[in-house]
Amino acid sequence: MVEMSSEGRFLKRSLVIVALATAACFSPGLVSAQNVGESDVETSGREMTALSSSIDRLTRVLEAQTKDREQDMLYEKLNLAIAYLNFRSRRIEALEQDVQSTRNAKAQIESTLNIWLQRQEEMLDTEDLITDEEARQRSEEIRMRIDLVKQRVSLFDEEIVKLENKIYELQGQIDSVEEFVQKNLAL
């Protein structure tokens, strides 16, 4: 429930007092036909008209304040939505930079992989000529390094997919909040 300002509480109390005063004026026990003269009836009529117009004014002021509070709440929601959009946009930019960095690291690892594949190919070409144990160990070492580099490339691919999925998810959230902001700002 929204807390009412001091002005709102004052207006509400005023309406209650005016309503009680109106009820007291129309109470049959307080107004008897014997004690009321024509000038008193005329005065009562004017007082009732003034009282009625005061109630109408108070009602309009209370309605206006209610509308203002609703408008203020909407503006507050819009400000929060815009702050959320800014935050998510910066987060997406950071993730896009992470994707780019990961792609760059993957490209470097792939170039290293190509070097190791060339060395392996050269080793296989010369292995026919050299069959000693040392050559076989070097060939096995190169094969292991190639496998490790391939695993790293695979990990980079998985990381890129995760980051891109996160970007897609955040973009979806931004789209729904943008729709709310545009609808309420009538852009």
C-alpha atoms as one frame of an Amber mdcrd trajectory, in Angstrom:
protein
   0.000   0.000   0.000   1.269   3.463  -0.865   1.827   5.787   2.086  -0.153
   8.982   1.943   1.516  12.357   2.262   0.571  14.761   5.040  -1.530  16.756
   2.567  -3.354  13.589   1.536  -4.059  12.676   5.157  -5.265  16.240   5.801
  -7.620  16.067   2.823  -8.930  12.698   3.883  -9.562  13.943   7.430 -11.213
  17.063   6.010 -13.530  14.927   3.904 -14.465  12.853   6.933 -15.154  15.998
   9.018 -17.231  17.537   6.233 -19.168  14.310   5.833 -19.850  14.175   9.580
 -20.919  17.833   9.553 -23.258  17.131   6.650 -24.741  14.155   8.464 -25.233
  16.288  11.575 -27.007  18.992   9.561 -29.435  16.504   8.066 -30.073  14.650
  11.307 -33.829  14.833  12.075 -33.311  15.153  15.809 -31.273  18.341  15.492
 -33.522  20.237  13.096 -37.143  20.578  14.080 -39.795  22.392  12.090 -40.906
  24.514  15.039 -37.559  26.243  15.659 -36.635  26.934  12.070 -37.739  30.187
  10.488 -37.623  31.079   6.810 -34.369  33.014   7.180 -32.848  30.062   8.997
 -33.913  27.743   6.161 -32.414  30.153   3.646 -29.165  30.308   5.661 -29.107
  26.547   6.006 -29.604  26.203   2.262 -26.661  28.517   1.544 -24.550  26.703
   4.101 -25.466  23.380   2.554 -24.587  24.679  -0.905 -21.252  25.973   0.383
 -20.677  22.693   2.191 -21.523  20.730  -0.923 -19.168  22.797  -3.089 -16.420
  22.380  -0.466 -16.898  18.622  -0.553 -16.758  18.692  -4.362 -13.530  20.729
  -4.294 -11.958  18.413  -1.726 -12.987  15.403  -3.801 -11.417  16.909  -6.946
  -8.196  17.749  -5.070  -8.030  14.218  -3.649  -8.612  12.724  -7.119  -5.916
  14.979  -8.596  -3.468  13.954  -5.900  -4.258  10.296  -6.514  -3.617  10.786
 -10.230  -0.380  12.638  -9.461   0.750   9.771  -7.206  -0.049   7.247  -9.925
   1.855   9.374 -12.448   4.804   9.669 -10.036   4.815   5.896  -9.570   4.824
   5.408 -13.337   7.724   7.854 -13.727   9.607   6.029 -10.994   9.040   2.712
 -12.776  10.215   4.274 -16.038  13.363   5.631 -14.370  14.102   2.187 -12.956
  13.487   0.610 -16.352  15.852   3.065 -18.035  18.523   2.437 -15.390  18.043
  -1.299 -15.963  18.438  -0.808 -19.717  21.681   1.115 -19.173  23.022  -1.552
 -16.820  22.139  -4.432 -19.152  23.541  -2.590 -22.179  26.876  -2.136 -20.414
  26.809  -5.806 -19.401  26.190  -6.852 -23.010  29.054  -4.634 -24.189  31.367
  -6.270 -21.634  30.277  -9.736 -22.752  30.826  -8.807 -26.393  34.357  -7.713
 -25.488  34.845 -11.053 -23.720  33.676 -12.863 -26.857  36.118 -10.879 -28.973
  38.979 -11.566 -26.547  38.137 -15.266 -26.524  38.049 -15.346 -30.324  41.444
 -13.615 -30.455  42.904 -16.113 -27.963  41.404 -18.969 -29.974  42.990 -17.596
 -33.166  46.391 -17.477 -31.437  45.983 -21.042 -30.179  44.927 -22.178 -33.655
  48.060 -20.608 -35.143  50.094 -22.489 -32.523  48.199 -25.645 -33.479  49.130
 -25.106 -37.123  52.803 -24.811 -36.163  52.657 -28.071 -34.202  50.848 -29.796
 -37.073  53.604 -28.656 -39.455  56.248 -29.988 -37.077  54.410 -33.275 -36.853
  54.216 -33.494 -40.634  57.926 -32.746 -40.938  58.660 -35.349 -38.293  56.585
 -37.942 -40.124  58.446 -37.173 -43.353  61.822 -37.641 -41.688  60.685 -40.527
 -39.481  60.934 -42.914 -42.370  64.609 -42.127 -42.440  65.174 -42.075 -38.696
  63.672 -44.894 -36.651  65.400 -44.427 -33.375  63.705 -44.199 -29.992  64.400
 -40.493 -29.604  62.542 -39.627 -32.788  59.578 -41.713 -31.710  59.465 -39.897
 -28.340  59.592 -36.507 -30.050  56.785 -37.584 -32.351  54.686 -38.721 -29.374
  55.404 -35.453 -27.546  54.284 -33.434 -30.556  51.124 -35.537 -30.837  50.332
 -34.905 -27.155  50.871 -31.162 -27.549  48.619 -31.133 -30.594  45.896 -32.924
 -28.624  46.225 -30.433 -25.751  46.032 -27.474 -28.136  42.949 -28.989 -29.806
  41.339 -29.344 -26.382  42.031 -25.686 -25.634  40.495 -24.674 -28.981  37.439
 -26.752 -28.112  37.190 -25.039 -24.689  37.392 -21.637 -26.349  34.575 -22.651
 -28.718  32.411 -23.695 -25.760  33.170 -20.441 -23.935  32.226 -18.398 -27.008
  28.904 -20.256 -27.300  28.147 -19.659 -23.587  28.942 -15.946 -23.873  26.852
 -15.550 -27.018  23.917 -17.331 -25.350  24.198 -15.014 -22.357  24.235 -11.998
 -24.695  21.139 -13.341 -26.449  19.364 -13.823 -23.105  20.245 -10.315 -21.912
  19.133  -8.848 -25.241  15.752 -10.548 -24.775  15.420  -8.966 -21.340  16.331
  -5.574 -22.772  13.753  -5.947 -25.539  10.911  -6.544 -23.061  11.948  -3.585
 -20.875  12.334  -1.349 -23.951   8.801  -2.299 -24.962   7.511  -1.239 -21.517
   9.369   2.088 -21.699   8.206   2.846 -25.238   4.617   1.966 -24.412   4.567
   4.256 -21.376   6.470   7.120 -22.958   4.451   6.851 -26.180   7.539   7.063
 -28.386
